[in-house]
Amino acid sequence: MPLSMASVGEVNTIKRISGRDEVRQHLAELGFVVGEEVRIVNELGGNLILSVKDSRIALDKSMAVRIMV
């Protein structure tokens, strides 16, 4: 399921990242890599605040749907 459909507070493991090479590279630079755990801290207007690798990162919904958990 896409990360955008996960519940707030839920910890998930990244299974796959879709999209063009540039998009996947950008997400990898932010810490979103296959096998990494990610937690949804909050959701504001469809945008997500995520905790990954001891960092908090905000992603819009169009990027969050590319991350499969």
Secondary structure, DSSP 8 states (H G I E B T S, - for coil): -BGGGS-TT-EEE--EE-S-HHHHHHHHHHT--TT-EEEEEEEETTEEEEEETTEEEEE-HHHHTTEE-
